[in-house]
Amino acid sequence: MNLHDELLQYRAQQFTRRAFLGQTSAGVGAMALASFLNPKQAGATSASDKWPGMVNPLHFPRKAKRVIYLSMAGGPSHLETFDYKPKLAAMHGEPMPESMTKGKQIAQLQGQALKCFGPQFGFKKFGQSGAEICELFPHIGSVADEICIVRSARTEAINHDPAHMFMNTGSQIAGRPSMGSWISYGLGCDATDLPGFVVLTSSGKGGQNQPIAARQWAAGYLPSRFQGVHLRAKGDPVLYLTTPQGVSAAQQRDVVGAVNALNTRHDAVVEDPEIAARIAQYEMAFLMQSSVPELVDVTPEPQSVLDLYGCVPGDGSFASNCLLARRLAERGVRFIQLYHKDWDHHGGLKEGIQYKAQEVDRACMALVTDLKQRGMLEDTLIVWAGEFGRTPMSQGGSGRDHHNHGFSLWLAGGGIKPGISYGATDELGYEAEENPMEIHDLHATMLHLLGVDHLKLTTKFQGRDFRLTDVHGKVVKAILA
């Protein structure tokens, strides 16, 4: 009797009523996941015979095929970027009206005198739309007619880690799937040799370097194959990507095949969906050994493109990552998330925000421009956002505290109405008072543009159906083209 027969005999001996119920449930999950791995067995009928995701067909026609999400980690000040407040400038140094702040959640200013802190830079009107944008961001201003500025975003969290979790997963509590995981799970990936969800990170100077964690792009209770894959900005993009010296590709293929064969045998006994996910990840890792080096080699890019982004290949900058984001989008990656850190300006805001502008302004413009020139902007959704904004009140005389009651973000492409502004904060930039946009609304709108009804993309976990927007969220139709 061989090992496989022995395992099957053991399974038959252990097949109690409780095991039957448990394994039947697991079997349904395994069957669903198997359809990702072998669509022919699941009856897939697409032209490529490749599983396109759980939402098939789409709930309605999509405007966007992919998302590039630009995460400004640390909390950019809306008052020095996209939300000009002349009244705040006029009240600089005066006490903040108690009627605005009394009983409201603040981060580090508890018990301190709250004084107005005027905008540290001027604003200009850009484009035919006349969008008011800080003078530090002339390149973003040059594409003002391509973007939609939202000035009324608000979030539930007021400290970095829970705010990142909320922005990424719709919950302040770690353990939920990230938006990139939900989208990859729901829509699949057009790429065959790259993951559906890729994360790039960069850092600069001029602010506190708040950490970001891998749990922000985790798959939570979805199969682990849908978690984000972090490509490093310097050195090997993926650890252990390079083939070891003296080992051929054929030998590696043999190892992957043998490991997957063992995993397949074990899965036939225990029917654990996570084993199927592991098999898929081994296969993807093998394919990435050839696809990733080609991806990060930007030498074929003309000098005019490098000049447009203002990047030096391989320097690990936000600008280089924006160029890689375009290349990932071209290759069919569904969700691309770029983190750029050091936006946390509790002090030294005036100098710090200048550094940030120098690091992201040209690159953001270049990404919008490059995608448009290639005919890709119309079906690529770009989102630019931090995890929250900054207070209109001074902290330490030269900075701003965390602020979740009202802040700014912008979107472009992928079915977004260009050249408009949506929502507003009050005259001091404290509270979103006109058309507030909750984070759940942002997520619902993103899914809508991808052809997905946010109410219907669900998965069962611990006895209830979960979704990215939890029990909240509405599509913000006013910003749709």
Backbone hydrogen bonds, N-H to C=O, Kabsch-Sander energy under -0.5 kcal/mol:
donor,donor_aa,acceptor,acceptor_aa,energy
6,E,2,N,-2.2
7,L,3,L,-2.4
8,L,4,H,-2.1
9,Q,5,D,-2.4
10,Y,6,E,-2.4
11,R,7,L,-2.3
12,A,8,L,-2.2
13,Q,9,Q,-2.0
14,Q,10,Y,-1.6
15,F,12,A,-1.1
16,T,14,Q,-2.3
20,F,16,T,-2.7
21,L,17,R,-2.3
22,G,18,R,-2.6
23,Q,19,A,-3.4
24,T,20,F,-2.3
25,S,21,L,-2.0
26,A,22,G,-2.4
27,G,23,Q,-2.5
28,V,24,T,-1.8
29,G,25,S,-1.7
30,A,26,A,-2.9
31,M,27,G,-2.8
32,A,28,V,-2.3
33,L,29,G,-2.6
34,A,30,A,-2.9
35,S,31,M,-1.4
36,F,32,A,-0.6
36,F,33,L,-1.2
37,L,33,L,-1.4
38,N,34,A,-3.5
41,Q,38,N,-1.1
42,A,38,N,-1.0
43,G,40,K,-1.1
44,A,39,P,-3.0
49,D,46,S,-1.2
54,M,185,Y,-1.8
55,V,186,G,-2.8
56,N,54,M,-1.3
59,H,451,G,-1.7
60,F,451,G,-1.1
63,K,449,L,-2.8
64,A,449,L,-2.9
65,K,379,D,-3.1
66,R,379,D,-1.1
67,V,334,R,-2.3
68,I,381,L,-2.9
69,Y,67,V,-0.5
69,Y,336,I,-3.0
70,L,68,I,-0.6
70,L,383,V,-3.8
71,S,69,Y,-0.9
71,S,338,L,-3.5
72,M,70,L,-0.7
72,M,385,A,-2.5
73,A,71,S,-1.2
73,A,340,H,-1.4
75,G,72,M,-1.2
78,H,76,P,-0.6
80,E,77,S,-1.0
81,T,78,H,-0.9
82,F,78,H,-0.8
83,D,78,H,-2.3
88,L,427,E,-0.6
89,A,85,K,-1.7
90,A,86,P,-2.1
91,M,87,K,-1.4
92,H,89,A,-1.2
93,G,116,C,-2.7
94,E,91,M,-2.6
96,M,114,L,-3.2
100,M,97,P,-1.4
101,T,97,P,-1.1
102,K,98,E,-2.6
104,K,101,T,-2.2
112,Q,109,L,-2.0
115,K,113,A,-0.8
116,C,94,E,-3.3
117,F,392,P,-2.8
124,K,133,I,-2.6
126,F,131,A,-2.1
130,G,126,F,-0.8
130,G,127,G,-1.0
131,A,126,F,-1.5
133,I,124,K,-2.5
133,I,131,A,-0.7
134,C,81,T,-2.9
135,E,122,G,-2.7
137,F,134,C,-2.2
141,G,137,F,-2.1
142,S,138,P,-1.5
143,V,139,H,-0.6
143,V,140,I,-1.3
144,A,141,G,-1.7
146,E,143,V,-2.3
147,I,143,V,-0.6
147,I,144,A,-0.8
148,C,411,L,-3.0
149,I,147,I,-0.5
149,I,420,I,-2.2
150,V,148,C,-0.6
150,V,409,L,-3.2
151,R,149,I,-0.6
151,R,422,Y,-2.7
153,A,407,F,-2.0
154,R,437,M,-1.9
155,T,404,N,-2.0
163,A,159,N,-2.3
164,H,160,H,-3.0
165,M,161,D,-2.4
166,F,162,P,-2.5
167,M,163,A,-2.5
168,N,164,H,-2.3
169,T,165,M,-3.1
170,G,165,M,-0.5
170,G,166,F,-1.8
171,S,165,M,-0.8
176,R,173,I,-0.7
178,S,218,A,-2.2
179,M,168,N,-2.4
182,W,178,S,-2.5
183,I,179,M,-2.4
184,S,180,G,-2.3
185,Y,181,S,-2.8
186,G,182,W,-2.7
187,L,183,I,-2.5
188,G,184,S,-2.0
190,D,332,G,-1.6
191,A,332,G,-1.1
198,V,335,F,-2.2
199,V,229,V,-2.6
200,L,337,Q,-2.7
201,T,231,L,-0.6
202,S,339,Y,-1.9
208,Q,344,D,-2.0
210,Q,208,Q,-1.8
216,Q,213,A,-2.0
217,W,214,A,-1.8
218,A,215,R,-1.0
222,L,219,A,-2.5
226,F,223,P,-2.1
227,Q,224,S,-1.7
228,G,217,W,-3.0
229,V,197,F,-2.4
230,H,228,G,-0.6
231,L,199,V,-2.8
231,L,229,V,-0.6
232,R,230,H,-0.6
232,R,237,P,-3.2
241,L,238,V,-1.6
247,V,244,P,-1.9
252,Q,248,S,-2.1
253,R,249,A,-2.4
254,D,250,A,-2.0
255,V,251,Q,-2.1
256,V,252,Q,-2.7
257,G,253,R,-2.5
258,A,254,D,-2.5
259,V,255,V,-2.7
260,N,256,V,-2.4
261,A,257,G,-2.0
262,L,258,A,-2.1
263,N,259,V,-2.5
264,T,260,N,-2.5
265,R,261,A,-2.1
266,H,262,L,-2.4
267,D,263,N,-2.6
268,A,264,T,-1.7
269,V,265,R,-0.7
269,V,266,H,-1.1
270,V,266,H,-2.4
271,E,267,D,-2.3
275,I,272,D,-1.7
276,A,272,D,-1.0
277,A,273,P,-1.9
278,R,274,E,-2.0
279,I,275,I,-2.3
280,A,276,A,-2.1
281,Q,277,A,-2.0
282,Y,278,R,-2.3
283,E,279,I,-2.0
284,M,280,A,-2.5
285,A,281,Q,-2.8
286,F,282,Y,-2.0
287,L,283,E,-2.1
288,M,284,M,-2.6
289,Q,285,A,-0.8
289,Q,286,F,-0.8
290,S,287,L,-1.5
291,S,287,L,-1.8
292,V,288,M,-2.1
294,E,290,S,-1.0
295,L,291,S,-1.9
296,V,292,V,-2.4
297,D,293,P,-0.9
298,V,296,V,-1.2
301,E,298,V,-1.9
305,V,302,P,-1.1
306,L,302,P,-1.5
307,D,303,Q,-2.7
308,L,304,S,-1.7
309,Y,305,V,-2.1
310,G,306,L,-1.7
311,C,306,L,-1.7
315,D,312,V,-2.0
321,N,317,S,-2.0
322,C,318,F,-2.1
323,L,319,A,-1.8
324,L,320,S,-2.3
325,A,321,N,-2.4
326,R,322,C,-1.8
327,R,323,L,-1.9
328,L,324,L,-2.7
329,A,325,A,-2.4
330,E,326,R,-2.1
331,R,327,R,-1.2
332,G,329,A,-1.4
333,V,328,L,-2.0
334,R,196,G,-0.6
335,F,196,G,-2.4
336,I,67,V,-2.8
337,Q,198,V,-2.5
338,L,69,Y,-2.8
339,Y,200,L,-2.8
339,Y,337,Q,-0.5
340,H,71,S,-2.7
340,H,338,L,-0.5
341,K,202,S,-2.0
343,W,73,A,-1.9
344,D,208,Q,-0.7
345,H,343,W,-1.1
346,H,344,D,-0.8
349,L,398,S,-2.6
352,G,348,G,-2.5
353,I,349,L,-3.1
354,Q,350,K,-0.8
355,Y,351,E,-1.6
356,K,352,G,-2.1
357,A,353,I,-2.2
358,Q,354,Q,-2.2
359,E,355,Y,-1.6
360,V,356,K,-1.8
361,D,357,A,-2.4
364,C,360,V,-2.5
365,M,361,D,-1.8
366,A,362,R,-2.9
367,L,363,A,-2.4
368,V,364,C,-2.0
369,T,365,M,-2.9
370,D,366,A,-3.5
371,L,367,L,-2.2
372,K,368,V,-2.0
373,Q,369,T,-2.6
374,R,370,D,-1.5
375,G,372,K,-1.5
376,M,371,L,-3.0
377,L,371,L,-1.1
379,D,376,M,-1.1
380,T,377,L,-1.1
381,L,66,R,-2.5
382,I,380,T,-0.6
382,I,412,A,-2.8
383,V,68,I,-2.1
384,W,410,W,-2.9
385,A,70,L,-2.3
389,G,403,H,-2.8
391,T,401,D,-2.0
394,S,115,K,-2.5
395,Q,399,G,-2.5
398,S,395,Q,-1.1
399,G,395,Q,-1.5
400,R,345,H,-2.6
403,H,389,G,-1.5
407,F,153,A,-1.9
409,L,150,V,-2.2
410,W,384,W,-2.1
411,L,148,C,-2.2
412,A,382,I,-2.0
413,G,146,E,-0.7
414,G,377,L,-2.2
416,I,413,G,-1.9
417,K,479,I,-3.4
419,G,147,I,-1.3
420,I,147,I,-0.9
420,I,417,K,-0.5
422,Y,149,I,-2.9
424,A,434,E,-1.7
426,D,431,E,-1.8
429,G,426,D,-1.9
432,A,405,H,-2.2
433,E,424,A,-1.9
433,E,431,E,-0.7
434,E,424,A,-2.3
435,N,433,E,-0.5
437,M,152,S,-2.6
438,E,436,P,-0.6
439,I,154,R,-0.6
442,L,438,E,-1.9
443,H,439,I,-2.4
444,A,440,H,-2.4
445,T,441,D,-2.4
446,M,442,L,-2.4
447,L,443,H,-2.4
448,H,444,A,-2.1
449,L,445,T,-2.2
450,L,446,M,-1.2
451,G,448,H,-1.8
452,V,447,L,-2.9
454,H,452,V,-0.7
456,K,453,D,-2.0
457,L,453,D,-1.1
458,T,456,K,-1.4
459,T,466,F,-1.9
461,F,464,R,-2.8
464,R,461,F,-1.5
466,F,459,T,-2.9
470,D,467,R,-1.6
472,H,469,T,-2.8
477,K,475,V,-1.5
479,I,476,V,-1.3
480,L,477,K,-1.5
481,A,415,G,-3.0
